[in-house]
């Protein structure tokens, strides 16, 4: 009887060990699941932190270049536009350029957008149109002729100048902004010398030809009433664009007039034409519409 009783106790003890072993295995598996799940959660959180922009639409830039340059973007000047940032190809022969390109989409009037933004650059930021003859004049179809403008302007960095290209596309356009490693003064002189050479090659030069400085002075001395300005003529800034504008068969300097503000910024007012040969100023000029108005 005692032997049978001992055997029964041993069996009970063995069953208890088996239960404890099963419980231990269950707890071990449960712990592994918890640890694995935590590791996965940590991995997902880490990836999320490393990719904060994943799944987000890119925001339209407020400025091209740096904020210090003060060149407002298309969306700041014209309002909201659909856009994307196109991929730029890079190769050993042609490394990726130092700049930025934005493509604006679903635009109702591409030409109006380009001309309005071009006007902003020229009249408020003192950019000049350096497009030259890049557009084909021989194209018989306006649809085949691309609308492209190349503009250049001063940079806050004295050793550089800013370049912006506006290029029309189907139902949209691209804006490419590049900072060029050449002083603005040197680039400006190059453009000006090129314009003078082209003018000389066409036989338009003359001993009586005025200079760009004379053109600016010839406008400033006319006075408020003659120029049709609301304030005294000497309270404005007169800046002639480089190059010569050919209007109605004659050559002119386009002299832009600005009003200096308290913060030293310049606000564009209007443009006058100074005759290239004589220096006479007889017309006010709308650079967008091309309208010429005689001065009183």
Backbone bond lengths (Angstrom), bond angles and torsions (degrees), N, CA, C in turn:
res aa  C-N    CA-C-N  psi(-1)  N-CA   C-N-CA  omega(-1)  CA-C   N-CA-C  phi
1 X - - - 1.447 - - 1.521 110.58 -
2 X 1.329 115.02 -43.10 1.474 119.22 178.72 1.491 111.74 -63.43
3 X 1.347 117.29 -37.01 1.453 121.63 -178.84 1.520 110.13 -67.46
4 X 1.348 115.43 -41.97 1.469 119.22 179.09 1.522 110.68 -64.95
5 X 1.354 116.59 -37.97 1.463 121.50 179.20 1.515 111.12 -63.38
6 X 1.359 116.81 -41.12 1.467 121.12 178.70 1.499 111.30 -65.55
7 X 1.301 114.68 -39.57 1.473 119.11 179.11 1.511 110.81 -63.26
8 X 1.329 115.13 -38.57 1.463 119.17 179.57 1.524 110.46 -65.95
9 X 1.340 117.28 -38.85 1.468 120.59 178.43 1.516 111.61 -64.99
10 X 1.340 114.62 -40.61 1.469 118.44 178.80 1.521 111.04 -62.25
11 X 1.357 113.44 -40.40 1.478 116.28 179.35 1.524 111.16 -64.17
12 X 1.328 115.34 -41.23 1.470 119.02 179.20 1.526 110.93 -62.69
13 X 1.342 114.41 -40.57 1.479 119.60 179.60 1.519 111.28 -64.52
14 X 1.335 116.23 -41.07 1.472 120.77 -179.93 1.529 110.62 -64.67
15 X 1.353 114.87 -39.33 1.467 117.70 177.78 1.522 110.91 -63.32
16 X 1.341 115.92 -38.37 1.465 119.57 178.23 1.504 111.79 -63.40
17 X 1.383 115.97 -41.43 1.469 119.95 177.09 1.521 111.19 -61.05
18 X 1.353 114.83 -41.83 1.481 117.83 -179.18 1.537 110.48 -64.26
19 X 1.320 116.35 -39.55 1.470 119.69 178.76 1.526 111.34 -63.93
20 X 1.357 113.84 -43.21 1.476 118.18 179.28 1.525 111.52 -63.30
21 X 1.354 114.96 -37.91 1.462 119.84 -179.75 1.516 110.61 -66.08
22 X 1.363 115.78 -43.07 1.466 119.70 178.16 1.527 110.72 -62.99
23 X 1.327 115.54 -42.24 1.470 119.21 178.93 1.514 111.20 -62.38
24 X 1.360 116.12 -39.91 1.461 120.96 179.10 1.526 111.24 -63.66
25 X 1.367 114.58 -44.70 1.476 118.93 178.70 1.521 110.51 -62.60
26 X 1.328 117.47 -41.89 1.467 121.54 -179.93 1.523 111.23 -62.07
27 X 1.357 115.04 -44.45 1.466 119.21 179.39 1.529 111.83 -64.85
28 X 1.351 114.82 -36.76 1.473 119.37 178.80 1.522 111.14 -63.93
29 X 1.361 114.86 -46.31 1.477 119.55 178.82 1.520 110.79 -62.68
30 X 1.345 115.76 -42.71 1.469 119.76 179.23 1.521 111.02 -61.31
31 X 1.336 116.49 -41.59 1.461 120.89 178.82 1.528 111.71 -63.57
32 X 1.363 116.02 -40.12 1.468 120.16 178.24 1.524 110.59 -63.38
33 X 1.340 116.45 -39.81 1.470 120.14 178.97 1.523 110.51 -63.15
34 X 1.357 114.74 -44.08 1.468 119.01 -179.89 1.517 111.18 -63.14
35 X 1.363 116.17 -45.13 1.468 120.72 -179.58 1.515 111.35 -63.39
36 X 1.350 115.73 -44.26 1.467 120.29 179.50 1.520 110.97 -62.47
37 X 1.331 114.92 -43.74 1.470 118.57 178.96 1.509 112.31 -63.03
38 X 1.343 115.80 -40.32 1.469 119.75 178.88 1.516 111.17 -64.36
39 X 1.358 114.90 -41.40 1.471 118.68 178.66 1.508 111.13 -61.94
40 X 1.345 115.35 -41.82 1.474 119.03 179.04 1.513 111.02 -63.64
41 X 1.354 115.32 -41.45 1.467 119.24 179.85 1.523 110.90 -63.54
42 X 1.358 115.51 -42.10 1.469 119.71 178.78 1.516 110.71 -63.16
43 X 1.339 116.69 -40.56 1.468 120.85 178.91 1.516 110.87 -61.77
44 X 1.348 116.60 -44.46 1.466 120.23 -179.79 1.518 111.10 -64.62
45 X 1.348 116.27 -41.52 1.461 119.18 178.65 1.520 111.56 -64.30
46 X 1.351 115.44 -38.72 1.472 119.77 178.79 1.515 111.02 -64.00
47 X 1.340 116.24 -44.02 1.463 119.80 178.97 1.507 110.96 -63.35
48 X 1.339 115.79 -38.28 1.463 119.27 179.77 1.513 111.02 -64.52
49 X 1.372 115.47 -38.64 1.461 118.74 178.59 1.518 111.66 -68.95
50 X 1.339 115.86 -35.89 1.461 119.55 -178.95 1.514 112.01 -73.60
51 X 1.332 117.69 -21.72 1.465 121.19 -178.49 1.521 109.67 -126.32
52 X 1.357 118.29 68.79 1.462 120.67 -176.73 1.510 112.87 -67.63
53 X 1.335 117.83 -22.32 1.455 120.40 -176.92 1.515 112.76 -92.50
54 X 1.353 116.44 -1.00 1.466 119.10 -177.15 1.519 109.74 -61.98
55 X 1.318 115.60 127.94 1.453 121.25 177.53 1.516 114.13 83.10
56 X 1.334 118.27 -2.54 1.453 121.53 -179.46 1.523 110.78 -99.08
57 X 1.338 115.48 143.19 1.453 120.42 175.45 1.528 109.31 -74.41
58 X 1.343 118.48 138.63 1.472 119.67 178.33 1.522 110.89 -65.29
59 X 1.311 116.38 143.82 1.455 121.09 179.83 1.525 110.19 -87.27
60 X 1.323 115.70 141.39 1.463 120.50 178.85 1.529 109.08 -66.61
61 X 1.328 118.09 136.08 1.469 119.88 -178.79 1.526 111.19 -70.65
62 X 1.319 116.39 143.64 1.460 120.80 175.50 1.524 110.92 -82.39
63 X 1.334 115.64 -28.83 1.465 121.38 -179.74 1.519 109.55 -133.82
64 X 1.344 115.87 152.96 1.457 120.79 165.84 1.535 106.27 -94.86
65 X 1.323 116.15 154.70 1.454 121.26 -173.14 1.543 107.95 63.44
66 X 1.300 118.32 -142.64 1.457 121.05 177.37 1.523 109.30 -97.96
67 X 1.329 115.60 163.44 1.464 120.10 -179.90 1.523 110.55 -61.18
68 X 1.348 116.08 -31.16 1.468 120.73 -179.08 1.526 112.19 -62.26
69 X 1.330 117.01 -29.15 1.469 119.73 179.53 1.536 111.25 -70.94
70 X 1.336 116.62 -26.47 1.464 120.18 175.43 1.512 115.46 72.72
71 X 1.333 118.28 23.47 1.465 120.93 179.67 1.535 108.65 -94.76
72 X 1.315 117.10 99.51 1.464 121.45 -178.43 1.521 110.61 -63.49
73 X 1.323 116.08 146.61 1.465 121.36 -178.01 1.528 111.19 -80.43
74 X 1.314 115.57 174.27 1.465 121.98 178.48 1.524 111.07 -56.39
75 X 1.336 116.88 -44.55 1.458 119.37 -176.55 1.529 112.38 -68.92
76 X 1.325 117.52 -26.79 1.458 120.25 176.23 1.524 111.32 -75.17
77 X 1.316 116.88 -34.17 1.462 121.58 -177.19 1.534 111.74 -86.39
78 X 1.332 116.85 -40.89 1.464 121.43 -172.33 1.524 114.01 -106.97
79 X 1.319 118.12 -17.18 1.455 120.77 -176.53 1.522 111.33 108.27
80 X 1.337 115.66 178.97 1.461 121.61 -174.92 1.528 111.70 -59.89
81 X 1.328 116.13 137.30 1.461 123.57 176.30 1.529 108.25 -140.85
82 X 1.338 116.32 142.88 1.457 119.10 171.27 1.519 108.36 -66.87
83 X 1.330 116.93 140.43 1.459 118.20 -178.36 1.518 110.47 -152.45
84 X 1.317 113.67 165.53 1.452 121.38 173.43 1.516 108.53 -147.74
85 X 1.325 115.71 161.58 1.464 120.95 177.82 1.522 107.08 -106.67
86 X 1.332 118.19 105.17 1.465 120.29 -177.39 1.515 112.34 -68.13
87 X 1.324 115.13 149.27 1.457 120.67 175.65 1.526 109.62 -70.61
88 X 1.325 116.56 138.00 1.463 121.04 178.87 1.518 108.84 -109.02
89 X 1.318 114.86 125.18 1.458 119.65 -179.21 1.523 110.70 -73.32
90 X 1.326 114.54 146.93 1.466 120.39 -179.57 1.517 109.16 -135.28
91 X 1.304 115.79 138.10 1.458 121.12 177.37 1.513 108.71 -141.83
92 X 1.340 116.51 170.61 1.460 120.38 179.21 1.518 110.46 -64.64
93 X 1.346 116.10 -38.54 1.465 119.92 -179.12 1.528 110.82 -73.97
94 X 1.340 116.37 -33.08 1.460 120.83 -177.07 1.521 109.55 -130.23
95 X 1.338 117.90 85.52 1.459 120.34 -178.57 1.526 111.48 -65.07
96 X 1.318 115.34 156.52 1.455 121.46 -179.29 1.530 110.17 -59.46
97 X 1.345 118.81 126.27 1.462 121.25 -176.28 1.525 111.71 -68.61
98 X 1.338 114.76 151.87 1.461 120.08 178.33 1.521 108.35 -85.23
99 X 1.305 116.43 97.25 1.445 121.07 -178.25 1.507 110.90 178.43
100 X 1.317 115.47 -163.54 1.454 120.84 -178.06 1.519 110.08 -142.67
101 X 1.337 115.92 142.43 1.454 121.70 179.31 1.528 109.28 -130.32
102 X 1.325 116.01 132.34 1.462 121.65 177.73 1.524 108.66 -126.74
103 X 1.327 115.34 139.26 1.458 121.16 179.34 1.520 108.29 -112.81
104 X 1.331 116.47 120.47 1.464 121.95 -178.92 1.528 108.59 -99.46
105 X 1.339 115.81 132.67 1.465 121.99 -168.85 1.525 112.09 -118.00
106 X 1.349 114.88 161.07 1.470 123.32 174.02 1.526 111.80 54.34
107 X 1.318 116.80 45.70 1.465 122.92 -178.59 1.528 109.48 -90.99
108 X 1.320 117.20 128.16 1.462 121.23 -176.92 1.525 112.13 -68.41
109 X 1.331 117.10 -45.32 1.468 121.21 -178.66 1.533 108.20 -129.36
110 X 1.321 115.75 91.83 1.464 121.45 -176.30 1.517 111.23 -61.35
111 X 1.325 116.59 -47.07 1.466 121.04 -177.10 1.526 111.58 -61.05
112 X 1.334 116.91 -40.10 1.469 120.55 179.79 1.528 110.19 -64.75
113 X 1.331 116.78 -42.06 1.464 120.52 177.61 1.526 111.19 -59.90
114 X 1.334 115.71 -48.84 1.470 120.16 -177.19 1.522 111.25 -62.37
115 X 1.318 117.16 -44.89 1.466 120.13 -177.34 1.526 112.28 -69.45
116 X 1.339 116.82 -35.70 1.467 119.57 178.56 1.524 110.61 -68.13
117 X 1.333 116.10 -42.33 1.467 118.47 179.85 1.535 110.47 -70.41
118 X 1.316 116.91 -36.54 1.470 121.17 176.31 1.534 109.90 -61.26
119 X 1.317 116.42 -41.26 1.465 120.90 179.38 1.524 110.39 -63.59
120 X 1.337 116.55 -40.06 1.474 120.75 177.24 1.530 110.48 -59.28
121 X 1.326 117.03 -46.22 1.466 120.37 -178.46 1.526 111.17 -64.18
122 X 1.326 116.47 -41.90 1.464 119.93 -176.04 1.525 112.07 -74.15
123 X 1.329 117.08 -43.47 1.461 119.92 -171.45 1.523 113.51 -87.79
124 X 1.327 117.44 -28.80 1.457 119.42 -177.18 1.529 113.36 -106.94
125 X 1.335 117.48 -22.37 1.461 120.25 -176.26 1.523 113.22 -119.35
126 X 1.328 117.20 8.01 1.466 122.41 175.78 1.525 113.53 58.81
127 X 1.344 117.08 31.64 1.458 120.14 172.65 1.529 108.69 -77.57
128 X 1.322 115.48 155.89 1.463 120.30 176.23 1.522 108.90 -120.58
129 X 1.323 114.94 149.07 1.465 121.18 179.43 1.524 108.27 -81.47
130 X 1.341 116.58 116.27 1.466 121.02 -179.54 1.530 110.14 -116.44
131 X 1.325 115.15 26.73 1.461 120.14 -176.91 1.522 111.07 -62.10
132 X 1.326 117.03 -38.01 1.469 120.66 -179.31 1.509 111.11 64.25
133 X 1.321 116.27 -134.07 1.459 121.64 -178.36 1.520 111.93 -106.22
134 X 1.337 117.13 33.42 1.466 119.59 -177.65 1.513 111.94 -70.50
135 X 1.341 117.42 -22.18 1.450 119.52 176.44 1.518 109.62 -87.90
136 X 1.299 115.98 138.62 1.460 121.41 -177.81 1.518 110.97 -75.33
137 X 1.330 115.76 121.59 1.459 120.10 177.83 1.521 111.52 -87.31
138 X 1.338 117.68 -8.67 1.451 121.39 -176.64 1.516 112.75 -91.23
139 X 1.351 116.15 -7.84 1.457 118.73 -178.40 1.518 109.62 -66.60
140 X 1.317 117.67 128.60 1.458 122.14 -177.89 1.514 111.85 -84.54
141 X 1.320 117.47 -15.03 1.452 121.57 -177.67 1.517 109.57 -116.54
142 X 1.361 116.09 128.92 1.460 119.36 178.76 1.515 111.07 -66.18
143 X 1.342 117.22 -24.81 1.458 120.88 179.12 1.524 110.86 -71.52
144 X 1.339 116.51 -29.51 1.456 120.27 -179.12 1.527 112.05 -82.65
145 X 1.337 115.43 -19.12 1.454 119.54 -175.82 1.524 109.99 -88.02
146 X 1.308 116.98 115.52 1.456 121.09 -178.24 1.517 110.54 -73.84
147 X 1.324 115.80 141.98 1.462 121.10 177.32 1.525 107.55 -96.34
148 X 1.320 115.34 105.72 1.458 121.24 -176.60 1.531 109.12 -131.02
149 X 1.327 115.55 132.75 1.459 120.71 176.30 1.526 108.86 -125.64
150 X 1.319 115.21 134.39 1.461 120.89 174.69 1.524 107.69 -116.03
151 X 1.322 115.46 124.36 1.458 120.46 -178.17 1.522 110.23 -126.15
152 X 1.327 115.46 150.04 1.462 120.66 -179.71 1.514 108.80 -135.43
153 X 1.323 115.53 146.23 1.452 119.36 -179.08 1.509 112.37 -153.29
154 X 1.336 116.89 169.50 1.466 121.40 -177.26 1.525 112.12 -70.13
155 X 1.323 114.90 151.60 1.459 121.93 177.99 1.523 109.25 -111.70
156 X 1.326 116.27 156.92 1.466 120.16 174.56 1.527 110.62 -67.71
157 X 1.325 115.80 -17.97 1.464 123.01 175.23 1.530 108.11 -91.44
158 X 1.314 117.34 115.35 1.468 121.00 -174.42 1.529 112.98 -63.28
159 X 1.317 117.64 -18.52 1.456 120.44 -178.98 1.514 113.71 -92.52
160 X 1.342 117.43 8.74 1.465 120.73 -176.56 1.517 110.75 -140.65
161 X 1.330 115.15 169.13 1.461 120.73 167.92 1.519 108.02 -137.99
162 X 1.335 116.06 163.14 1.459 121.73 -175.28 1.529 110.34 -103.48
163 X 1.323 115.70 139.59 1.465 121.59 -179.94 1.522 109.05 -127.12
164 X 1.331 116.07 129.42 1.471 121.51 178.03 1.519 109.05 -129.12
165 X 1.325 116.34 127.89 1.462 121.95 177.26 1.522 109.27 -113.25
166 X 1.334 116.02 128.09 1.467 122.72 177.05 1.522 107.36 -109.75
167 X 1.326 117.37 120.79 1.465 121.43 -175.85 1.521 110.68 -129.10
168 X 1.326 116.10 121.05 1.462 121.02 179.96 1.522 110.80 -74.64
169 X 1.333 115.18 145.82 1.452 122.45 174.49 1.527 107.81 -137.22
170 X 1.340 116.64 -177.67 1.454 120.50 178.86 1.526 109.79 -66.00
171 X 1.321 116.94 115.90 1.470 123.52 177.99 1.534 112.83 58.92
172 X 1.326 116.71 27.87 1.449 119.50 178.75 1.510 112.14 179.68
173 X 1.319 116.38 -168.78 1.461 120.86 -179.93 1.525 109.28 -162.29
174 X 1.329 115.40 164.04 1.462 121.09 176.80 1.524 110.00 -114.90
175 X 1.311 114.78 148.27 1.458 122.26 174.09 1.525 107.11 -121.53
176 X 1.325 115.98 119.48 1.462 121.09 179.13 1.521 108.68 -115.13
177 X 1.324 115.96 121.19 1.463 121.53 -178.04 1.523 109.45 -114.31
178 X 1.338 115.61 121.30 1.462 121.31 -178.67 1.528 109.74 -127.13
179 X 1.315 115.34 141.90 1.463 120.36 174.11 1.517 107.40 -102.52
180 X 1.337 115.48 115.38 1.457 121.19 -174.36 1.528 110.84 -93.23
181 X 1.327 115.88 140.63 1.475 121.30 -176.17 1.525 111.80 -87.69
182 X 1.332 115.25 62.81 1.460 121.74 174.68 1.531 107.75 -148.34
183 X 1.330 118.26 135.65 1.467 119.44 179.82 1.527 111.07 -57.88
184 X 1.319 116.01 142.61 1.464 121.05 -179.55 1.527 111.33 -59.06
185 X 1.327 117.04 -40.84 1.462 119.91 -178.37 1.528 111.14 -61.39
186 X 1.343 116.76 -39.24 1.465 120.64 179.84 1.519 110.88 -69.62
187 X 1.323 116.72 -41.50 1.463 120.16 179.32 1.532 110.75 -66.37
188 X 1.330 116.18 -42.78 1.457 121.43 178.73 1.530 110.41 -57.86
189 X 1.318 116.60 -44.52 1.468 121.09 179.64 1.528 110.91 -63.08
190 X 1.335 116.60 -39.42 1.464 120.17 178.90 1.525 111.11 -60.98
191 X 1.340 115.85 -45.41 1.471 120.65 179.17 1.520 110.76 -63.35
192 X 1.321 115.28 -43.18 1.467 119.88 -178.43 1.530 111.16 -64.84
193 X 1.324 117.37 -44.44 1.469 120.94 178.72 1.530 110.93 -62.54
194 X 1.336 116.24 -37.60 1.461 120.10 178.68 1.525 111.03 -64.95
195 X 1.338 116.44 -41.01 1.458 120.37 178.64 1.535 111.07 -63.87
196 X 1.323 116.52 -41.42 1.465 119.71 179.99 1.530 110.89 -64.75
197 X 1.331 116.11 -38.89 1.462 120.14 178.99 1.527 111.09 -64.61
198 X 1.329 115.83 -44.02 1.461 119.71 179.44 1.519 111.22 -62.59
199 X 1.328 115.42 -38.41 1.455 119.59 178.97 1.523 111.25 -67.25
200 X 1.338 116.04 -40.31 1.463 120.26 178.37 1.526 110.88 -65.92
201 X 1.339 117.48 -37.71 1.461 121.75 -179.47 1.527 112.00 -64.96
202 X 1.344 116.41 -26.33 1.466 119.65 179.99 1.522 112.06 -89.46
203 X 1.336 116.35 1.26 1.463 119.98 177.50 1.508 113.29 79.49
204 X 1.345 117.37 20.37 1.461 120.19 -177.26 1.516 113.13 -93.24
205 X 1.323 117.95 -2.51 1.459 119.79 -177.64 1.524 110.49 -75.68
206 X 1.313 115.14 154.53 1.457 120.28 -178.67 1.517 109.06 -154.93
207 X 1.330 116.73 155.38 1.453 120.09 179.14 1.523 111.41 -65.77
208 X 1.341 115.95 -21.74 1.459 119.39 -178.08 1.525 112.09 -94.45
209 X 1.344 116.65 4.53 1.456 118.50 -179.54 1.526 111.24 -59.47
210 X 1.340 116.47 136.10 1.460 120.75 179.24 1.515 110.25 -84.09
211 X 1.322 116.36 168.57 1.457 121.48 177.43 1.526 108.71 -103.47
212 X 1.318 115.19 170.61 1.458 119.47 -179.38 1.532 111.24 -65.81
213 X 1.338 116.44 -33.59 1.465 120.50 177.65 1.525 111.00 -68.59
214 X 1.327 116.27 -39.50 1.464 120.49 178.25 1.526 110.73 -65.37
215 X 1.335 115.94 -36.22 1.461 119.95 179.47 1.526 110.72 -63.27
216 X 1.331 116.55 -42.89 1.462 120.04 179.14 1.533 110.64 -64.96
217 X 1.337 116.64 -40.86 1.460 120.17 -179.29 1.521 111.70 -68.86
218 X 1.333 116.06 -37.11 1.463 119.78 -177.84 1.526 111.76 -64.32
219 X 1.344 116.18 -27.51 1.464 119.65 176.18 1.523 110.07 -79.35
220 X 1.326 117.18 -45.74 1.466 121.28 -173.35 1.520 113.61 -63.38
221 X 1.340 118.10 -27.33 1.469 120.63 -176.03 1.522 113.34 -86.53
222 X 1.312 117.84 -3.47 1.462 119.66 -175.56 1.521 113.14 -72.18
223 X 1.314 117.40 -27.75 1.463 119.58 179.23 1.517 112.98 96.62
224 X 1.343 114.07 161.47 1.464 121.38 -174.17 1.520 113.16 -62.74
225 X 1.310 118.16 -47.02 1.466 121.18 -175.38 1.527 111.41 -65.74
226 X 1.327 117.01 -43.80 1.466 120.78 -179.40 1.526 110.55 -63.34
227 X 1.325 116.40 -38.99 1.460 120.45 -178.29 1.527 112.73 -84.19
228 X 1.337 116.73 -12.49 1.458 120.00 179.94 1.515 113.03 71.99
229 X 1.353 116.18 33.83 1.465 120.66 -178.13 1.523 110.41 -97.99
230 X 1.337 117.81 147.36 1.467 120.66 -178.06 1.521 114.04 -73.72
231 X 1.346 117.98 -20.18 1.458 121.21 -179.00 1.526 110.10 -125.86
232 X 1.318 116.77 173.55 1.465 121.48 -178.28 1.530 110.56 -56.66
233 X 1.333 115.57 140.67 1.461 121.01 -174.62 1.528 112.62 -60.18
234 X 1.336 117.48 -30.94 1.464 119.53 -177.37 1.535 112.96 -78.76
235 X 1.327 117.90 0.37 1.463 120.51 176.59 1.528 111.91 -93.14
236 X 1.334 116.33 6.87 1.465 121.88 -179.70 1.529 110.33 -114.77
237 X 1.326 114.94 161.43 1.462 122.35 174.27 1.524 108.19 -105.71
238 X 1.346 116.37 136.45 1.471 121.02 -178.92 1.526 108.45 -118.48
239 X 1.316 116.07 118.41 1.466 121.72 -175.92 1.524 109.46 -127.83
240 X 1.323 116.30 115.85 1.468 120.71 179.86 1.523 109.82 -84.24
241 X 1.333 115.81 136.67 1.462 120.09 176.54 1.519 109.01 -73.68
242 X 1.328 118.39 145.77 1.468 119.99 177.96 1.517 110.05 -68.52
243 X 1.310 115.33 149.42 1.459 118.53 179.04 1.516 111.65 91.58
244 X 1.308 113.98 174.83 1.458 121.95 -176.16 1.527 110.35 -116.82
245 X 1.332 116.16 136.01 1.456 121.09 176.01 1.526 108.50 -100.64
246 X 1.316 116.83 127.02 1.471 120.71 178.30 1.525 108.32 -95.89
247 X 1.326 116.96 113.29 1.461 122.17 -175.89 1.522 108.72 -128.67
248 X 1.323 115.36 124.25 1.478 121.24 -179.22 1.524 112.13 50.95
249 X 1.334 115.98 39.07 1.450 120.55 174.97 1.512 115.30 84.32
250 X 1.337 118.62 -1.65 1.469 121.43 -179.67 1.519 109.87 -116.96
251 X 1.334 116.00 157.63 1.460 121.62 -179.15 1.526 110.49 -101.21
252 X 1.320 115.36 134.02 1.463 120.90 -177.55 1.535 110.82 -137.25
253 X 1.346 114.29 154.10 1.450 120.37 161.71 1.531 106.20 -88.24
254 X 1.339 117.01 139.60 1.465 120.37 172.46 1.524 107.54 -97.08
255 X 1.331 115.86 113.10 1.461 121.80 -176.14 1.525 108.22 -104.55
256 X 1.327 115.81 109.87 1.463 121.24 -178.62 1.527 110.37 -87.00
257 X 1.315 115.36 141.86 1.460 121.80 -176.71 1.526 109.15 -112.83
258 X 1.354 116.06 130.01 1.455 121.56 -176.89 1.528 109.94 -126.50
259 X 1.325 115.31 152.03 1.465 121.27 173.96 1.518 108.13 -107.67
260 X 1.333 117.04 122.79 1.457 120.34 -178.80 1.527 110.01 -80.08
261 X 1.347 115.86 131.78 1.451 122.18 -179.11 1.531 111.02 -92.65
262 X 1.334 115.29 173.70 1.462 120.54 -178.06 1.522 112.22 -62.18
263 X 1.337 116.44 -30.32 1.467 119.97 179.69 1.524 112.51 -90.03
264 X 1.340 116.33 13.56 1.470 124.65 177.35 1.538 114.05 75.72
265 X 1.318 118.09 3.12 1.463 119.62 174.59 1.525 109.37 -76.58
266 X 1.328 115.83 156.80 1.458 121.34 -178.70 1.529 110.29 -109.32
267 X 1.305 116.75 132.11 1.468 122.22 176.52 1.526 108.44 -108.25
268 X 1.321 115.41 124.03 1.465 119.86 -178.30 1.532 110.76 -66.39
269 X 1.333 116.53 138.42 1.466 121.65 179.40 1.535 111.14 -112.56
270 X 1.333 116.44 -58.27 1.460 119.81 -178.51 1.528 109.33 -166.79
271 X 1.346 116.39 179.39 1.470 121.92 -178.95 1.529 109.54 -129.82
272 X 1.341 115.45 141.00 1.460 121.64 176.50 1.525 109.37 -119.61
273 X 1.325 115.79 157.35 1.459 121.67 179.32 1.520 109.89 -107.74
274 X 1.334 115.71 125.60 1.462 121.63 175.76 1.517 108.12 -109.91
275 X 1.333 117.66 121.50 1.457 122.26 -177.26 1.527 110.73 -59.53
276 X 1.323 116.36 127.75 1.463 121.27 -175.50 1.526 112.09 -63.70
277 X 1.307 117.17 -35.87 1.471 120.72 -175.88 1.523 112.97 -83.66
278 X 1.325 116.98 -40.38 1.470 120.06 -172.25 1.524 113.88 -107.17
279 X 1.344 117.21 -21.88 1.459 120.54 -176.71 1.511 113.04 84.05
280 X 1.340 118.04 -0.74 1.467 121.05 -179.57 1.527 110.92 -68.84
281 X 1.331 115.16 143.88 1.468 121.05 177.17 1.523 107.75 -116.85
282 X 1.320 116.64 110.66 1.460 120.00 -175.70 1.529 113.00 -129.18
283 X 1.332 117.66 -1.52 1.467 118.85 -174.34 1.526 112.17 -138.38
284 X 1.333 113.47 146.92 1.456 122.23 166.65 1.529 106.46 -99.65
285 X 1.349 117.11 146.26 1.463 119.17 -169.16 1.527 111.23 -134.50
286 X 1.333 116.50 129.18 1.462 122.21 173.91 1.527 107.61 -93.59
287 X 1.320 117.02 109.31 1.461 120.85 -174.11 1.525 113.71 -71.07
288 X 1.329 117.43 -18.34 1.459 120.32 179.68 1.527 111.04 -85.37
289 X 1.326 116.80 -49.54 1.467 120.36 -177.25 1.523 112.56 -88.38
290 X 1.355 116.77 -19.41 1.463 119.85 -176.53 1.526 113.59 82.03
291 X 1.321 117.04 6.61 1.467 121.21 -177.70 1.525 110.29 -72.84
292 X 1.357 115.95 134.23 1.462 122.66 179.13 1.524 108.32 -112.75
293 X 1.361 115.83 126.64 1.458 120.24 -178.55 1.524 109.16 -119.93
294 X 1.365 118.26 122.38 1.469 121.05 177.87 1.530 111.85 -61.51
295 X 1.334 116.57 140.93 1.441 120.62 175.23 1.529 109.72 -77.08
296 X 1.335 117.77 150.76 1.483 120.02 -179.36 1.529 111.61 -66.70
